[in-house]
Structure formats: structure tokens, C-alpha cells
Amino acid sequence: MANNLTGAAPASRILLVTPTSPWAETFGAQQRTVLLYEALRKLADVDVLILSEGERDETIVPDRPEIVGSLSWREPRGMPYKYAINRFVSQWCDKHLDWRQYRLAVGRHFTTITKIAWPRHVRTIADCDDIVYRYVPRRDAPMWRALAAARGNLRTWQTRASLGRYDHAFVSCQRDRNLFGARRTSLLPNVPVGVESLHETPDDEQDRILIVGSLWYAPNRNGIEWFLEKCWPAIAARCPRLTLRLVGAAPPQLRERWGCHVRTSVAGFAQDLRAEYARALFAVVPIHYGGGTCIKFVEAAAYGKASVITPFVSSGYDTDFHDGDAVLVGIDAADMTRKCVALAEDRQLRRRIGASAQRIARERYTAERFTAAVHAAAKPLLC
């Protein structure tokens, strides 16, 4: 358990409800959970409830004393309302949790916190970093794109209708705050964890475009395949020394298929991202779908690497990272191809964009600012 702090009120514990462990930081969602947990521990004692959607309703024996429970729920098939309270989850909480201990509950991911029927005295914060979600179409055809868009619009409508159940909500970018309103919301940007300064690498050893992410995740997979098909052949033909490096966990069949493309290597999960960024000329974030703010862009910025990104990625960062100054935005495949070639051929452009991006990341996307934003929202609710 966290240490008791001076000024903490009796019966003012915090319950963090999360599908990802606060003690693992392999990918972006886990890193945000770690930061949120550490920020809350500075305010009061924090218990953790691991709660995730699964194939069936079940409980799992916790492996740490800080975890008060670990369970999964199965969403009924055909459930039209994504954010309905779940009977199994709520009954388990009422039976096993002493609600009198808790003054504040914080839900990591909006879907997770909606499954519990909270007692009235417990104040609530929903962390909605992926509150706006753009679904990947099953096929690249107008009908399928329209269906995916309609599904996303339904989710947005349901989210707006459900936010009123909570005292406060964190969103990860100004785009999402504009969509859902400033009342009882605040910005809690995604920030990279564990970024250290890179050793200077000679230009003749920097020969890669780098794409980093969990490659099993459908929006990331879609973006990589789009880039491989629409952009990379022309880039590779124009820049014969350049290679493409894909880094992140991926099924073997995907790694094998992607590795068949010209001068493309698929590294899988990398323990040391510093080495990958050190060898990279620049990064590409070719994502068109998904939720949140694509943290791998700001991670590349923190490492001082210039990036070419899509308009979808830019929409989460455009208040800070301006096109042509701290990032290059490719509005379509042809434009992304041109801008990748420009970065590959122009050392001064790479350095200028990378330096500007790094300055912004180090000033505005830090653990200290993340903690300050959490405290500003949570402290009034603990009183």
C-alpha cells in the first residue's frame, strides 16, 4: 500500500480501476496507467482493481497486496449500449470491497469505470484518453468505410450521454475536449516514459525510417499495410540507401509477410528503443484509425527525431506541434511519400524539425505536468 501522507483525511482511500497493471510499462496504455498510479499515490493510499473485458465472467487471484481484486467480464452479444453497468462486476464489488474506505475512484479507460454501480459518496474520475475512437473498416470500400464511421459516431454519442455519471473526466488532447466540452473535463496528455538522451550517431549509420508500435493492434496494422502499399515502394525507389524498420510485437505471420517487402526489416518487440531511434533518420506514424493520441509520435519527438504523420495523428497534437515547424503532415499517400523523401534527402530539415519537436516534448509532455494535472482534478474531490 502507499504511504499515508500528512493531511490525508480518514476513510479517503483511492480506488484505481484499470485493465492494465500499474507495474508494467511495455506499451503506451500501460505507461499511462503507471503514471496515473504514481500520481495518485502522492495524494492518498491507493488500492488497485484490475478489471478487463474477457471471454467469460471470472475472477483471478491477485499477485500483489495492492490489488484488491482481479476480474474480467463478458459483454453480452448484441449489447447495444457499450457503457452499461455490468451485474457481475457490480455484485462482486459490493461483496468484496469495503466502500466506506474510498472517497475517490479513478477509472483507467472509460469503458472500465462504467461497469460498476458506484455508491453515491464515492467521487469519480474517468480517464478517457481513447474517448474518440475511429474504427478500422473491414474492407477498403465506401460501404465499409461508412459502416465504420457510423459505428464510431454511435460510440461518440453513447460516450457523451454517459459522461454525466462522473464527477470529472480526463481527455488526452484539445480535439477531444472540444468535442465533449470543457465542463468537468481537463487535459491529461499522453507522455512518453523512460526516454533518455541518444548517443550521437554518425549520419552514415542512420539509414532507416522507423515505425514503432504494437503491431498486433488493428489501427497500427492497418497503417503499416497502407504505408507499405501506398508509400514505401516510391520512397525506396527514390532513396536506394534507405531501409524501413518496423518495431513492435506482432504475430509471426505478419512479420514474415511484411518482411518480404523491399529493404524492410521487422524487429518484433525491442527491449532497447534507444538503439532503434539512434539508427533512425526519422520516424513515420501512418495511423488513420483508433483512439487516443498515438503516443509513439511524441516519443519520437522526445528522442529528437523528426516525424511524418497522418492528419489523424496530427489532430491529437496540432495545438503544440505545427506542420512544417515541429512535424511534417502527409495529407495523403502522395504527400507522405514526398515528405519522407524530403526528410531523407535534407539533413538540415531533419535536424530543424527534430530539434523543434524535442523542445516541445520536453517542455509540455512530461511526467511532472502529467502529475500536476492529476492533482488539480483529484484534490478537490478528496476534500
HELIX and SHEET records of a PDB file:
HELIX    1   1 GLY A   28  ARG A   41  1                                  14    
HELIX    2   2 ARG A   87  HIS A   96  1                                  10    
HELIX    3   3 TRP A   99  GLN A  101  5                                   3    
HELIX    4   4 PHE A  110  ILE A  113  1                                   4    
HELIX    5   5 PRO A  142  SER A  162  1                                  21    
HELIX    6   6 LEU A  163  ARG A  165  5                                   3    
HELIX    7   7 GLN A  174  PHE A  180  1                                   7    
HELIX    8   8 ASP A  203  GLU A  205  5                                   3    
HELIX    9   9 ALA A  218  LYS A  230  1                                  13    
HELIX   10  10 TRP A  232  ARG A  238  1                                   7    
HELIX   11  11 PRO A  252  TRP A  258  1                                   7    
HELIX   12  12 LEU A  273  ARG A  279  1                                   7    
HELIX   13  13 ILE A  295  ALA A  302  1                                   8    
HELIX   14  14 PRO A  311  SER A  314  1                                   4    
HELIX   15  15 ALA A  333  GLU A  345  1                                  13    
HELIX   16  16 ARG A  347  ARG A  364  1                                  18    
HELIX   17  17 ALA A  367  LEU A  382  1                                  16    
SHEET    1   A 8 GLU A  58  ILE A  60  0                                        
SHEET    2   A 8 ILE A  67  TRP A  73 -1                                        
SHEET    3   A 8 VAL A  46  GLU A  53  1                                        
SHEET    4   A 8 ARG A  13  THR A  18  1                                        
SHEET    5   A 8 TYR A 102  ARG A 108  1                                        
SHEET    6   A 8 ARG A 123  CYS A 128  1                                        
SHEET    7   A 8 HIS A 168  VAL A 171  1                                        
SHEET    8   A 8 THR A 185  LEU A 187  1                                        
SHEET    1   B 2 TYR A 133  ARG A 134  0                                        
SHEET    2   B 2 GLY A 290  GLY A 291 -1                                        
SHEET    1   C 6 THR A 264  GLY A 268  0                                        
SHEET    2   C 6 THR A 243  VAL A 247  1                                        
SHEET    3   C 6 ARG A 208  VAL A 212  1                                        
SHEET    4   C 6 ALA A 280  VAL A 285  1                                        
SHEET    5   C 6 SER A 307  ILE A 309  1                                        
SHEET    6   C 6 LEU A 328  VAL A 329  1                                        
END                                                                             
